[in-house]
C-alpha cells in the first residue's frame, strides 16, 4: 500500500503498513546519516517551515536537520519573536506563511487541538501539517522514533513488535508522547502497560493497557521502559505529594537495571536526572536515550519525504 497521508497529526491515523513504510525509509536514512555523506536530494524544491509555538530542543533541531539533509528549503519560525506576540490568530499566521508557497508545515503548539483545527480549514490551509507536539494531545513523530528504536532491537517487518512488553512510566496524564506511543506500539502488536501515580493517570479504559502502581512491578514485567518527565508546567495543582515519594515509588534506580540487564530504557527527553530516573540509569549501557535522538532525525526525514511524495502523487 503506498503511503497516502496528507498530514501527520495523530498516531491513530497510521496503519501497521504506514508505520512499516516509515520504518523502512528510516532504515535507509539512518544508514545515510551514518555514512560520510551529508546531503541527499529527495526534497529538492520542497519548502518546509518549522513553526514552534512552544519550546523544543530535540524535535526542532532534528526536523531542521532532517529537512536540510534532504535538500529542502527550510525556514524556522519562532513564535516568541513573531507577530503572534501582537495578537495575530493562529489561522491568520498560518495562512500568511502559506501564501509564501509552503509545502510542509511542521508545527509545535501548546493547544492540544491546534493541528486538527487547521486541518479542518480545508480549502484554506493547503500545506501538509506535521504535528511536532500538541499540548497534552499527541506527539506522533516521537512515538514513531521510540517505536523505531525498539523495532531495531526487538522487531522485524514480519513479526513487527508482537509479544514485546512496553511500559510507559510516570506522568501519563500530561504526556502527549504516551498518547501517540500507545496506539503505535499496539498497532505493531506489542503488549503495552503504564506505571505511575493514580493522580497522573488519565482514564485509560479505552486504551486497553495494563496498569502498574509501583516501578518494581513494571521492571519485572517489561522488556522496555519509556520513562516520562514530570511535567510541572502543565500541573494546575500539586498532583504528587512530594518528589521524594515519587522517586521512591516510580523512579527507575540503578539497582533495577543491575537486577535486569536485559531491560531497555528509553526517555523522550528532556530528562530530570535523579527524579524519574537516576543519572546512572540514563548513562547505562541499557539506556537507548541517545539512540532515540539519533533515530529521530532518520524518522523525521522519512516522514517529510513520504509526505512530499504523497502530495506529489495526489496532484
Ligand atoms: N522529546 C521532545 O519532544 O523533546 P523536545 O521538547 O526537546 O523537542
Boltz pocket constraint, residues with backbone or C-beta under 6 A from the ligand:
constraints:
  - pocket:
      binder: B
      contacts: [[A, 55], [A, 56], [A, 57], [A, 58], [A, 59], [A, 60], [A, 132], [A, 133], [A, 139], [A, 142], [A, 268], [A, 269], [A, 270]]
      max_distance: 6.0
